[in-house]
Structure formats: C-alpha cells, structure tokens
Amino acid sequence: MKILVLAGGISPERDVSLSSGSLIANALLSKGHHVAFADVYEGIDSIDDVEALFYKPESGKKFSYQIQATEPDLDAIIAAHGGRKELIGPNILPLAKAADVVFVALHGAMGENGMLQAVFDCFDITYTGSDYVGSAIAMDKNISKTLMRYEGIPTADWMLFNTATDTMQKVIDAIGFPCVVKPLGCGSSCGISLVHDSNEWEKAITYAKKYESLIMVEKLIPGREFSIGVLEGEALPIIEIVPNEGFYDYENKYQAGKTQEICPAVLTDEETKTAQALAVAAHNALHLGDYARIDFILNQNDHTFYCLEANNLPGMTPVSLLPQEAAATGLSYENLCEKLCLLAINRRKS
C-alpha cells in the first residue's frame, strides 16, 4: 500500500501527534509499505515528483520526534509560517489523494473534531479511524456525556462554565468542590486541573481558558483510573493508569517513568466484563469507527465505573495505551498499524 501518515497540525497535542505519526510511519515501512509522512499544517513544498515522497522500505528511512514536557507554543509556530491561518498546508490534499489510505495520526482540534474527516470525504480520500460524525460527537465532551447518560452509561455530573459570564459561585451551587476543570474540546489532559477548593479555582480557569472560553466543570470522582480500547467493535484488555504522583496530566502521560500502566488490569472477572461492556456501549453510542479508546474511573465509594471520555484518535506510540492493550492480545504494534489501514480500505470498498 501507499500510505500517507498525517500528523502535527495546530493543536496543543501537536507534539504527541508528531511522535505517534513518526512511529506509525516506521511501523508501516517495516511491514513493506510505501510511506509518506507530513505535518498537516506545515504542508509540502512541492509534489512535482509525488512518488518520491513515498519512502520504500529499502530506503532505510527512519522517522523520529521527541515529546517535550510541556505543550507546544502554537502562536510561535503560526508566526514562523507568516501567520498563516489555514489549517491544511500546501499540497496536503494532492498528496493524500495519491495515497491508497491516509493514516490520521493527528490528535485534537481539526484532526479529531471531524473537520479533516469531512474534507477527506468531500475529496473521496480514504482514511483511518472514525468518520466526521463520530469524531465531532466524541470530541465535544458535553455532547458525548449527554449521549452516554441517555444510553445509561454512568458519567460524572457536570456543567458548562462560560469564562466571560459565569462565576465560581455557580459552580459551587451546581457541582461543588472537589471538581475537574477542563476545556470542552481538548485531549491529552491539556488545560485540565483538579480543583479541591476556592483557592485553586482561578489558577485552573486561567489555565483552561488558554485553550477555550467554554469550559466543562465535572464532579471529581475518587478512585482507580482505567482505559479500554475498542477495536473492530470488541473491547481490548483493560489497562490501569497509576501516576507516580499527581494525576494523569500532560507530563505524566508523555514523559517516561512518570506513570505505571498495568495491562491487563487487576480486576475481578465481573468487573472486567462490566467495564468492557460499558466501553463498547460508549463506543457505539458515540458512533465511533474502527478503533477508539474509552477512559473510566472506578469509584472507590460506590464501586461503579464512570466514563470520563472517549478518544476517537488515541495515542499510537508503541507505549501508548491502546497499542499496549492490543499487544496483550498478541497483536504487535506493527500489525496493529497495518490492520487499521486495511480496515479503512475495506470499509470504503464495502
């Protein structure tokens, strides 16, 4: 196959995406495919020789990208490109049309909220993952939680907070402390804070509104955190996430040695079946595609699994959660990457 791995973009999760994309590209090269790699925002200077942009396995090409401890400076990146506001860079669409399939290795913003998928549909471009409908639903935390609650999937109480007009008192009356403050449409824990009392409130709001003015405030549920991948409609083995300190924030997610990840998670058979069934139910309720990852908290008080959110484009480094879960079933990282491409192609043929 000729595969374009598309990463980067203008999102707080840009670095995560470039890391995932680099390793996906290497995995697909190792499986014998011809692979191009591009930053969707930066684009490609020229496609006069489009075939030369698809590296062959024998080229010896290796891609790499190191995630930093803090989120990228998006304003600086835009400034370095002359202030260009267009989200899709030069020659990306022609390059995508030249590929048999585009592996969408983006995270957050346009890559995860359905915008890019809608553009690809308009140009009849085959791509991995969920379509624009499922992507848009899953990325909006308010819509996704509303649908999950309608379907009977437990999720923490929440409210929307407008940073321009609402006050802390509104939160105290509706949700109370402790709570979780998070931007409505970000992933990778960008902009997220745990707020235990009024002294922590302003710092949390200031951090969250760096990304969005409409914020979700969610009741904090104490307990163990788990993540469950769904592949081809079936739940993968459960992974438990145990940060060495603090909560599962951006640094703890992406810096080596910051978090213990236990797969399969130590749960009873009944707990495992319950959580996996909820993951599949959430996946279906949100109209997600060939693969996704659903995150949960097991409440230490009532022993109920509460769904935190769905990730329609989960991290795809070999040590990311979903690949670890796939590996527990015997599906290697390289075979997983290839499988996702084949699923996309077969879906378009059907």
C-alpha positions as CSV (number, residue, x, y, z in Angstrom):
1,M,0.0,0.0,0.0
2,K,0.9,3.6,-0.5
3,I,0.2,5.3,2.9
4,L,0.3,8.9,3.9
5,V,0.8,9.3,7.7
6,L,-0.6,12.7,8.6
7,A,0.4,14.3,11.9
8,G,1.2,17.6,13.6
9,G,-1.3,20.4,13.0
10,I,-2.1,23.4,15.2
11,S,-3.3,21.8,18.4
12,P,-2.0,21.6,21.9
13,E,-1.5,17.9,21.2
14,R,0.8,18.6,18.2
15,D,3.9,17.1,19.7
16,V,2.0,13.9,20.7
17,S,0.8,13.6,17.2
18,L,4.2,14.0,15.6
19,S,5.6,11.4,17.9
20,S,2.8,9.0,17.2
21,G,3.0,9.6,13.5
22,S,6.7,9.1,13.3
23,L,6.4,5.7,14.9
24,I,3.4,4.7,12.9
25,A,5.3,5.6,9.7
26,N,8.3,3.4,10.8
27,A,6.0,0.5,11.6
28,L,4.3,0.7,8.2
29,L,7.7,0.8,6.5
30,S,8.7,-2.3,8.4
31,K,5.6,-4.1,7.0
32,G,6.8,-3.4,3.5
33,H,4.5,-0.4,2.6
34,H,5.5,2.8,0.8
35,V,5.1,5.6,3.3
36,A,4.9,9.4,3.1
37,F,4.9,11.5,6.3
38,A,3.6,15.1,6.5
39,D,2.7,17.7,9.0
40,V,-0.9,18.7,8.0
41,Y,-0.2,22.4,8.9
42,E,3.3,22.8,7.5
43,G,2.4,21.0,4.3
44,I,4.7,20.0,1.5
45,D,6.8,22.5,-0.6
46,S,6.4,20.6,-3.9
47,I,4.8,17.5,-5.2
48,D,6.3,17.6,-8.7
49,D,7.5,14.1,-8.1
50,V,4.8,12.8,-5.8
51,E,6.1,9.2,-5.9
52,A,9.4,10.2,-4.4
53,L,7.6,11.4,-1.3
54,F,6.6,7.8,-0.5
55,Y,9.6,6.1,1.0
56,K,10.2,2.5,0.2
57,P,11.2,0.0,2.9
58,E,14.6,-0.4,1.4
59,S,15.3,3.3,1.6
60,G,16.4,2.8,5.3
61,K,14.3,5.9,6.2
62,K,13.5,6.3,9.9
63,F,11.3,9.0,11.4
64,S,11.6,10.3,15.0
65,Y,10.1,13.0,17.2
66,Q,10.6,13.7,20.9
67,I,7.7,14.9,23.0
68,Q,8.6,17.8,25.3
69,A,7.4,18.1,28.9
70,T,5.1,21.0,28.2
71,E,2.6,21.8,25.4
72,P,3.9,23.4,22.2
73,D,3.9,27.2,21.6
74,L,1.3,27.3,18.8
75,D,1.5,31.1,18.4
76,A,5.2,30.8,17.7
77,I,4.6,28.0,15.1
78,I,2.0,30.1,13.3
79,A,4.2,33.1,13.4
80,A,7.0,31.1,11.8
81,H,4.7,30.4,8.9
82,G,3.9,34.0,8.2
83,G,0.8,34.0,10.4
84,R,-1.0,31.6,8.1
85,K,-4.4,30.6,9.5
86,E,-5.3,27.8,7.0
87,L,-5.3,24.6,8.9
88,I,-4.3,22.4,5.9
89,G,-1.0,23.3,4.5
90,P,0.3,23.4,0.9
91,N,-0.1,20.2,-1.2
92,I,-1.5,18.1,1.5
93,L,-4.7,17.2,-0.3
94,P,-3.0,16.2,-3.6
95,L,-0.6,14.1,-1.6
96,A,-3.5,12.5,0.3
97,K,-5.2,11.7,-3.0
98,A,-2.1,10.0,-4.3
99,A,-2.1,7.6,-1.3
100,D,-4.2,4.4,-1.0
101,V,-5.0,5.4,2.5
102,V,-4.3,8.2,4.9
103,F,-3.3,7.2,8.4
104,V,-4.7,10.0,10.5
105,A,-2.2,10.3,13.4
106,L,-3.5,13.7,14.5
107,H,-4.7,14.5,18.0
108,G,-7.1,17.3,19.0
109,A,-8.5,20.2,17.1
110,M,-9.1,19.7,13.3
111,G,-7.7,16.2,13.3
112,E,-10.0,14.9,16.0
113,N,-13.2,17.1,15.8
114,G,-14.3,15.8,12.4
115,M,-13.2,18.8,10.3
116,L,-10.4,16.9,8.5
117,Q,-12.5,13.8,8.1
118,A,-15.3,15.9,6.4
119,V,-12.8,17.4,4.0
120,F,-11.5,13.9,3.1
121,D,-15.0,12.7,2.5
122,C,-15.5,15.6,0.1
123,F,-12.4,14.7,-1.8
124,D,-13.1,10.9,-1.7
125,I,-9.9,10.2,0.3
126,T,-9.7,7.0,2.3
127,Y,-8.6,7.5,5.9
128,T,-8.3,5.5,9.2
129,G,-10.4,5.9,12.3
130,S,-13.9,7.4,12.8
131,D,-15.8,9.4,10.3
132,Y,-16.6,13.1,10.8
133,V,-19.8,12.5,12.7
134,G,-18.3,10.2,15.4
135,S,-15.3,12.4,15.6
136,A,-17.3,15.6,16.2
137,I,-19.5,13.9,18.8
138,A,-16.7,12.3,20.8
139,M,-14.5,15.5,20.8
140,D,-17.3,17.6,22.3
141,K,-17.3,16.5,26.0
142,N,-20.7,18.0,26.7
143,I,-22.4,16.2,23.7
144,S,-20.6,12.9,24.4
145,K,-21.5,12.9,28.1
146,T,-25.1,13.8,27.3
147,L,-25.4,10.8,24.9
148,M,-23.7,8.5,27.3
149,R,-26.0,9.4,30.1
150,Y,-29.0,8.9,27.7
151,E,-27.7,5.4,27.0
152,G,-27.4,4.6,30.7
153,I,-23.6,4.8,30.8
154,P,-22.6,6.2,34.1
155,T,-20.7,9.5,33.9
156,A,-19.9,12.2,36.5
157,D,-22.2,15.1,37.0
158,W,-21.0,18.2,35.0
159,M,-21.9,21.7,33.9
160,L,-20.7,24.2,31.3
161,F,-18.9,27.3,32.5
162,N,-18.6,30.4,30.4
163,T,-15.4,32.2,31.5
164,A,-16.7,35.5,30.3
165,T,-20.0,35.5,32.2
166,D,-20.1,32.8,34.9
167,T,-18.8,32.9,38.5
168,M,-17.3,30.4,40.9
169,Q,-20.4,30.5,43.0
170,K,-22.4,29.0,40.1
171,V,-20.0,26.0,40.2
172,I,-20.2,25.7,44.0
173,D,-24.0,25.6,43.8
174,A,-24.2,23.1,40.9
175,I,-21.2,20.9,41.3
176,G,-19.2,21.8,44.4
177,F,-15.6,21.1,45.2
178,P,-13.6,19.0,44.5
179,C,-14.1,19.2,40.8
180,V,-12.3,18.8,37.5
181,V,-11.9,21.8,35.2
182,K,-11.3,21.0,31.5
183,P,-11.6,22.7,28.1
184,L,-14.6,21.4,26.2
185,G,-12.7,20.0,23.2
186,C,-9.1,19.3,24.2
187,G,-7.4,16.0,24.8
188,S,-4.1,14.8,26.3
189,S,-5.1,16.5,29.5
190,C,-4.3,19.9,28.0
191,G,-5.9,22.6,30.1
192,I,-7.1,20.2,32.8
193,S,-6.8,20.9,36.6
194,L,-8.1,19.3,39.7
195,V,-9.7,21.9,42.0
196,H,-10.1,21.0,45.6
197,D,-11.2,24.4,47.0
198,S,-11.7,28.0,46.1
199,N,-8.0,28.8,46.4
200,E,-7.2,26.6,43.4
201,W,-10.1,27.9,41.2
202,E,-8.6,31.0,39.5
203,K,-5.4,29.2,38.5
204,A,-7.4,26.3,37.0
205,I,-9.7,28.7,35.0
206,T,-6.7,30.7,33.7
207,Y,-5.1,27.5,32.5
208,A,-8.2,26.1,30.9
209,K,-9.1,29.3,29.0
210,K,-5.8,29.3,27.3
211,Y,-7.5,26.8,25.0
212,E,-11.2,27.6,25.1
213,S,-13.6,30.1,26.7
214,L,-16.3,27.5,27.3
215,I,-15.2,25.1,30.0
216,M,-16.5,21.9,31.4
217,V,-16.6,21.5,35.2
218,E,-17.1,18.0,36.3
219,K,-17.6,16.4,39.7
220,L,-14.3,14.8,40.8
221,I,-14.8,11.0,41.4
222,P,-12.2,9.4,43.6
223,G,-10.9,6.0,42.5
224,R,-8.8,4.0,40.2
225,E,-8.4,5.1,36.5
226,F,-8.7,2.7,33.6
227,S,-8.6,2.9,29.8
228,I,-10.2,0.4,27.4
229,G,-9.5,0.2,23.7
230,V,-12.2,-0.9,21.3
231,L,-11.1,-2.4,18.0
232,E,-13.5,-3.7,15.4
233,G,-16.3,-3.4,17.9
234,E,-14.7,-5.5,20.5
235,A,-13.1,-4.4,23.8
236,L,-9.4,-5.0,24.3
237,P,-7.9,-6.0,27.7
238,I,-8.2,-3.2,30.3
239,I,-5.2,-1.1,31.3
240,E,-4.9,0.6,34.7
241,I,-3.2,4.0,34.9
242,V,-1.3,4.8,38.1
243,P,0.7,8.1,38.1
244,N,3.7,8.1,40.5
245,E,2.4,11.4,41.8
246,G,-0.5,13.8,41.0
247,F,-3.0,12.9,38.3
248,Y,-2.7,11.8,34.7
249,D,-1.8,15.2,33.3
250,Y,0.2,16.0,30.1
251,E,3.6,15.5,31.7
252,N,2.6,12.2,33.4
253,K,1.2,10.9,30.1
254,Y,4.2,11.6,27.9
255,Q,7.3,11.6,30.0
256,A,9.0,8.3,30.6
257,G,8.8,6.8,34.1
258,K,6.1,9.2,35.3
259,T,3.2,6.6,35.3
260,Q,2.7,2.9,35.8
261,E,0.5,1.2,33.3
262,I,-0.8,-2.2,34.2
263,C,-2.2,-4.4,31.5
264,P,-4.3,-6.5,31.9
265,A,-5.6,-4.5,34.9
266,V,-6.1,-6.3,38.2
267,L,-9.9,-6.6,38.4
268,T,-12.4,-9.4,39.1
269,D,-13.9,-11.2,36.1
270,E,-17.2,-9.4,36.8
271,E,-15.6,-6.0,36.9
272,T,-13.7,-6.7,33.7
273,K,-16.8,-7.8,31.9
274,T,-18.8,-4.8,33.2
275,A,-16.2,-2.2,32.2
276,Q,-15.6,-3.8,28.7
277,A,-19.3,-3.8,28.1
278,L,-19.6,-0.1,29.0
279,A,-16.7,0.7,26.7
280,V,-18.3,-1.0,23.7
281,A,-21.7,0.7,24.6
282,A,-20.0,4.1,24.8
283,H,-18.2,3.5,21.5
284,N,-21.4,2.6,19.8
285,A,-23.4,5.5,21.4
286,L,-20.9,8.0,20.0
287,H,-20.9,6.4,16.5
288,L,-17.1,5.8,16.6
289,G,-15.3,3.8,13.9
290,D,-12.7,1.0,13.6
291,Y,-10.9,1.9,16.8
292,A,-11.1,4.2,19.8
293,R,-10.3,4.3,23.5
294,I,-12.7,4.9,26.3
295,D,-11.5,6.1,29.8
296,F,-13.1,5.3,33.1
297,I,-12.8,5.8,36.9
298,L,-13.8,3.0,39.2
299,N,-15.4,5.0,42.1
300,Q,-13.9,3.9,45.3
301,N,-17.1,4.7,47.2
302,D,-19.9,3.0,45.2
303,H,-17.6,0.7,43.1
304,T,-19.3,1.9,39.8
305,F,-17.4,2.5,36.6
306,Y,-17.9,6.1,35.5
307,C,-17.0,7.0,31.9
308,L,-14.6,10.0,31.7
309,E,-14.4,10.5,28.0
310,A,-13.9,8.8,24.6
311,N,-10.8,9.2,22.5
312,N,-11.5,8.8,18.8
313,L,-7.8,9.1,17.8
314,P,-5.9,7.7,20.8
315,G,-2.2,7.9,21.1
316,M,-0.3,5.5,18.8
317,T,3.2,5.2,20.1
318,P,4.2,1.6,20.9
319,V,3.9,2.5,24.6
320,S,0.6,4.3,24.3
321,L,-2.4,2.8,26.0
322,L,-4.3,1.2,23.1
323,P,-1.2,-0.4,21.5
324,Q,-0.3,-1.9,24.9
325,E,-3.8,-3.3,25.1
326,A,-3.6,-4.8,21.6
327,A,-0.2,-6.3,22.4
328,A,-1.8,-8.1,25.4
329,T,-3.9,-10.0,22.8
330,G,-0.9,-10.9,20.7
331,L,-1.3,-8.1,18.1
332,S,2.0,-6.4,17.6
333,Y,2.4,-2.6,17.1
334,E,3.4,-3.1,13.5
335,N,0.5,-5.4,12.8
336,L,-1.9,-3.0,14.6
337,C,-0.9,-0.1,12.4
338,E,-1.2,-2.2,9.2
339,K,-4.6,-3.5,10.4
340,L,-6.0,0.0,10.9
341,C,-5.1,0.8,7.3
342,L,-6.6,-2.4,5.9
343,L,-9.8,-1.8,7.9
344,A,-10.1,1.7,6.4
345,I,-9.6,0.4,2.8
346,N,-12.1,-2.5,3.3
347,R,-14.6,-0.1,4.8
348,R,-14.5,2.1,1.7
349,K,-14.9,-0.9,-0.6
350,S,-17.9,-2.3,1.2
